Every structure is written in structure tokens, then in C-alpha cells.
Amino acid sequence: MKVYLDTSVVSYLYQQDTPEKMKDTLELWELFRQGRYEVYISDIVFNEISGCSQEKLDILLGYLKQIQYQLVNTDEDTVELAEKFIDFGILKKKSFDDCQHIAAAILAGCDIITSWNFKHIVNVKTVRGVKTITTLEGYKDLLIYPPSVLLEGDDEDDDETDSE
């Protein structure tokens, strides 16, 4: 399964003020290290994390070296598709980078984009809008999930009453 990571996922690898999201992201990273997903990351992610403190940037780059991923370079097609999300009122111009993340995932043929960005990406309006655009433009569907949805359940921790 091809999974595109937006910047929020990479950033939450080291986000100590939100331990639950950081924990889920680190668990997902372990699945990436094991090769359970085919990971895609765009040049937008590297541009955005370059604004972090040097300490955090070094840590994030260290994590990125631990996994195999396909680098997606954005181009005119990415920009053109991203602009459609704005034209259709799915997102506003100020969220253009978020639009480019979604467009990059679609153009790379990913199955899923995963993000902690509930305000702009992981929400009903965006999910519906992306479905509309992919259908109109003839692209395959792109699922939009937070990282925690991609974690594989650990049967040992399951409560036996779950099946009742």
C-alpha cells in the first residue's frame, strides 16, 4: 500500500508537547522501518521541516534516514491540481502547501495520505472534495487518514470482551 506522509507526520516524530500523537507516529515509523508500507514523501516536506530548530531538524532527518521512501518532486502538474482544490472551495489559498501535499499524493498514485492536520486535510470537507476532484479528473481515489488508523492492532492487548 502506497502511503504519502505530509509534514505533520514527520514533525510529530519529535513533538514532546503531544505525547499521544508522538507515540502513535513512532509506532507507525516502526512499521515503515519494517517495510509494511511503501512510503512517499515530497520535497514540500523537506522545505517545511527546514524551518524547524536545528536540533529538531537533525532529529527528523535522522528518522528519515531510517526508512525507505520515494521522493516526490512537485512540478507544474502538482501546482495545477493543487489550484483545483482552491478553485472548488475545498481549501483556501493560504493552505496552498496542504493542497500541494494532496496533489502530490494523487499524482504519485498513492492509496493513502496520512496527516495529523485535522484543520485542513483530515476532515469531512476535504475528504469529500478530494473524492470529487479525483472522480472528475479521472484519478484513483485517495484515502485520507490520521497516522493512528494505519497502526496494526496488537492482539495481545485486546480485551476479550471486545467480541461480545
N, C-alpha and C positions, 0 to 999 in steps of 0.2 A: 504494500500500500504506500503510495507516494504522499508524503506529508510535508507541507510548506510551513516553516516557522516564521512568524513575524518577530519583530524586535522585542516585544513584551516577553515572549517565551525565553529568549536568550537572556534578557535583562533579569528575569526572576530567578536565574541560577544563583544570583548573589543579591538578594533583596531581603536583608535581615529584618526589616520592619513588617514584613508579611510572611511569617514563618510557614503558614499552611500552604500558600502558593509556592513558596520556595521549595518546600518538601516535595510537593507533587511534581514540580518541574525537575527536581533532581532525580526522582524516581523514573520519570519519563526519559530523562537523559540516559539513565542506565539501560533502558530498552533500546534507545538509539545506539548506544555503545555495543549492544549485543546484536545489532543489525535487524531488529524486529520490524523496523520501518525504513523506507527509502526516504531520506531527508533532503529537503530542498530549502536553500536559504538564498536570498537575493542580495545584491550589492547595496540595497537600501538599508538592510540590517547593519552592515558594516559602517555605512555613513552615519546612521543614527547612534550606534554604540560608541562611535569616535568622540561623541560629546560627553561621555562619562568621565569620571575622575580617572587618573592614570592607574590607580590601584584597582578599581573595578574593571577597567578596560583590560588590564593584564589578566585578571581572573577569568573574565568572559572569554578572552582569546584562548586561554589555557583550556577551558571547557570545549571550545570549538575544535581544538586540535585532537580531542579525544574521540570524535565521531567522524564517520564518513558522510559527506553531503555533496550534493550537486549545487554548484554556484549558478544562480540565475542572474544574468546581466540584463538590466532593464534597457529598453530601447524605445523607439517611436511607437511601436505597436503597444507596448505597455502603457505609455502615456495616453495613447488614443483610447484604449479600452478603459483606463482609469477615468478619463474625462467623461465617459458614458455614465459612470456611476454618479457623477456630479450632475450631468445633464438630466438624468432621470430623477434627481432629487433624493437619491439614496443616501448620499453623504454630501457635506458642504465642501467648498473649495479649500477651506483651512485644514481639512482632513485628507488632502491630496496624497500624502505618503501612505495613508491607510488604503486609499483606493489603489495605489500602485502595488501594494502588497497583495491585494486580492487579485488584481490583474495579472501580476507575475505568477501567482499560483495557478490561475486559469490557463495562461499561455504555456506554462511548463507542463501542463497535463496532470497536475496533482489531483488526488482524490479528496484531500482534506487540507484546509488551512487551520492551524491551531493558534490561538491567541488568548491572552489574558485581557485584551482590550474589549470590555463589555460595552463601553460607551459607543464605540464606533464600528466594531467588527462583529463581535459575538452577541447579536441581538436579533430579534424577530424582523425588524425593518430591513436590516442589512441582508439577512438570510433570504428573505422574500425577494428583495431587489436583485441580489446576485443570481437567484434562480431565474428571474425574469430575463436578465441580460444574457445569461448563458443559453437560455432557450432561444431567445430572439437571434442571437449571434451564431448559434449552431455549435457551441462548445459543450463539452461534457459537464455534468453537474459537479459543483464544488461544495462539499460539506464544510460547515463552519462549526468548530467545537473548541471549548477550552481544553487545555492540556490534561486535566484530570479525567476527562472522558476517554482518553487514549490509554490510560493505565490499565494493565491487565489485572483482574481481580486475583487475590491470593486466597485460594480455597481454604487454607488453614485458618484464616481469621474469620471465616464466615460463621455466623451464628446459626446453629442447627434449626432454629425456629423460622428462618427465612423462607422455607418452602411451605410453611403452613398457611 
